[in-house]
Amino acid sequence: MDLGIAGRKAIVCASSRGLGRACAMALAQAGCAVTINGRDGARLAATAEEIRAATGAQVTAVAGDLDDPAVREALLAACPEADILVNNNGGPSPAPFADLTREAILAGLEANMLTPIALIQRLAPGMVQRRFGRIVNITSSSVRAPIAGLDVSSGARAGLTAFVAASARAFARDNVTINSIQPGSFDTDRIRATLARAAGGGDVAAARARREAAIPAGRFGAPEEFGALCAFLASAQAGYITGQNILIDGGAFPGAF
């Protein structure tokens, strides 16, 4: 399918690896010029080159932590008239509820709620003016079914989801949409690190097998599957989809709605 976004400009946050990288790759394959971001400058530069080599797309890399206003300004300066914004950021490390400090909670809110809102506020007016915009927030399946230990991540991402719900409807008349994708378990560095911690020096393969067996699809998701969904939500054909929170978890959430 031709997604109808060749020549569009996209910003993909936290995209040097994992699901963000998959989104950037999918958008580049669809013909977008992509601006990518990550904290590890060397890893980011390698990702930019990989995307260029695979797609021939124009790729601009902006290194740094998006929670830093100066880095956000650099990202916006690199792509001031973005047609597509993919909000993504690393989540807080798992922690017991009793151990959470005010500082840890505020840091999670900054990363997973306030930073995405700041970028939307800066880019949405231009999208409205140009009458095309696609905003995709990468949140988590934990927004729908909270996971013990991820209280800060779940709360901040749920806050983002609720915060933009009214704007998603307000911008729709101008062909600007806001949706979120709620990923379950995907085969990324993050889940491999989680499995290693869970194994506690034991059999990581066995820990993985147990985790995958609990998913109806019987496996972790491939990042490319996630990227394809993101690219469709960013497409010209997705203009009638807004304010939606799309779960992609291999059937792990046991609900009918």
N, C-alpha and C positions, 0 to 999 in steps of 0.2 A: 504494500500500500504506500502510495505517495502521501506523506504526512502534510504536505503543503507548507513546510516551514523552511525550505531551502533559502538561504540568504538571510534568515533571521539571526539575531544576536542573542546569545544565552549566557547567563552567569550561573555557574554550578558551584555552590559552596562546599567546602570540605570534600574535594573531589580528587585527591591524589591517590586514593585507594578505595576499595570496598564499593558500597552502593553509590556513593557520589561519583566515583570514577565510571561506573557502569552507566550512570545517567549521562555524563559528559560524552562518553563514547557513542551512546545511542543518538544523542542530539547531533553530534558531529557526522555520524553516518546518515542522518536525515538532511544534511546540508547546512547546518547551522555553524556560524562562527562561535566558538565557545571560549569563555574566560573561566579558568579553573583556579582553585585555591587550596592551600594546605599549609600546615605548620612546618613540615619538613621540606626545606627548599630543594634538596637534592632529589628526594622522592617525587616532588611536584614536577621538577624539570624533566625527570625520566618519564613521568606519565604524559606530560605535554608532548614529548617526542613520540611516544607510543601512539597517541591518538592521531598526531599528524601523519605518521607513517601508515597507519591503518586506513585513514579516511581522506587524507589530503586537505583536511579542514584547516582553517585559520584557528590557532590555539594561542591564547595569551595566558600566562601564568602569573598569579599574584600571591606571593608567599606571606604567611603570617596567621596569627590567631584572630578570628573574626570578632572575638569579644573586645578587641582593641579598636576603638573608634578610628584610629589612624589607618589601620588595615582595611576597615570598611570603606573609608574614603578612597584609599588606593584602588580597591576593587571597583568602586563606582566610577572613578576617574578612568579606569581601563575600559569600561563599557557603560558609558553614561546613558545610553538609549537602549537598554536591554529590552528585548521583546519577551524574553523568557527568564524567569528567576526560579532556581531550584534551591530552596533553603534546606541546608543540612548542617549538622554539627555533631561532634562527639558528645555522647552522654556521660553523666557522672558515673564513676565506678560504683558497683553494688556496695551497699552499706546497710547494717542493721538500723532499724528505725531509731532505736535508743541512742545510737552513736551520732546521729545527724546533728550538726551544729548550724546555727543561723548562717554562718559564713558559707558553709557547703550548700545550703539551700539557696542562698542568694546567687552563688556562682552557677548553680544549675539553672535558675531562672534566667540569668543573663545569657547563658549559652543557648538554651533551648526554647526560650520564649521572647526575651527582649531583643536579642540580636536579629532574629528573623523579622520581627515587627518593624525594627528600624529600617531594614532593607526594603521591606514592602512599602513603608511610608515614603521612602525616597524614590522608588521606581514606579509605583502604581500611577501617580499623576501623569507621567509621560506616556505610559501605556494607554491610559484613558484618552489622552489627547490624540494619539496616533490610531486609536480604535483597534488595537490588538495588544493583548497581553495574556500570558499564561504564567501563573504562579503555582508552584508545586512545593508543598512543605513535606519533607520527610520526617515523620513522627515515629510511632512505634505501635505494635499490636498491644503494648502494655497500656495504651490510652483506653482501649476497649476492655481489656481483661488484665488488670494490674498484676504485676509480678513482684513478689516479696523481695525487698532489697533494692528495688528500683523506684522507690517512692518519689525521689526528687525528679528523676527523669520523667516518670509517668505524670506527675503533677504539672511540671513545666510544659510538657508537650500537650497535655489536655488544656492547659491555659491558653496556649497558642491556638489550638483548634477552636475553642470558644471565642477567642478574641477576634478572629478573622471571619467568623461565620456571617455576621451582618454585612461586612464589606464585600464578601463574595457575592451577595445579592445586589448590593448597591452598584457594583462595577459591571454587572452582567450586561446591562444595556449598551455598554461601550465595548463589548466583545473582549472583556478582561475577566478571566476566571481565576478563582483560588480554590484549590483542592489539596487534600493531603493523602499521602500514601502511608499506610500502617504496616511496616514489614514485620513478619515473624522471624523465623530462624533462617538466615542465609549463610552460605559458605564463604565467609569473609575472615579476615584476620581477627576481627573482634570476637567472633564466636569460637574460633580456634583457641584464642587466649582464655576465653571463659571455660572451655572444656579442659584446658590444661590446669586451670585453677581447681576446677571441680574434681579432677582426677587426683590432685594432691600428690603428684609424683608417681601415680599409678598408671594404669592402662588407659591412655587417652582414646585409643581406637574403640575400646569397650564403652567408654563414656559417650563417645559420639554415636555408637550403634544404639545405645539406650535412648538417647535424645531423639534420634531419627525415627526410631520405632514408635515413639509417642505421637508422631505426626502422621495424619492419615495418608498423605502422599508418600510416606516412607523415606523421605530424604529432606535435606536442606535445600532451600531455593538456590538457583544459580543467579549471581548478580546480573547477568545478561537479561534474565526474565524481568527483573525489577527495572532495569534500564529501559526495556521495551515499553513497559507500562508508563513510565515517566514520560517517554517520548510521545506516546499517544495522547496523554493528558495535555502535553504542550502543543499538540497538533492543531491545524486549522479545523479538522473534523470534530474536535472536542469542545467547541464553543458552547454547546448546550449542557455541558457538565460543569456545575459549579457548586461550591459549598459541600462537597462530598468527601467522605473519609473512606478510602478504599483499602480494604484489608487484603494482604497478599501473604498467606501463611501456610499454604498447603492443606488447608482445612483444619488447622489446629484449634481455632476458636470454635467451640461446639454450639454455636447459636444459629438460629434460622434467619435472623435479621441482623 
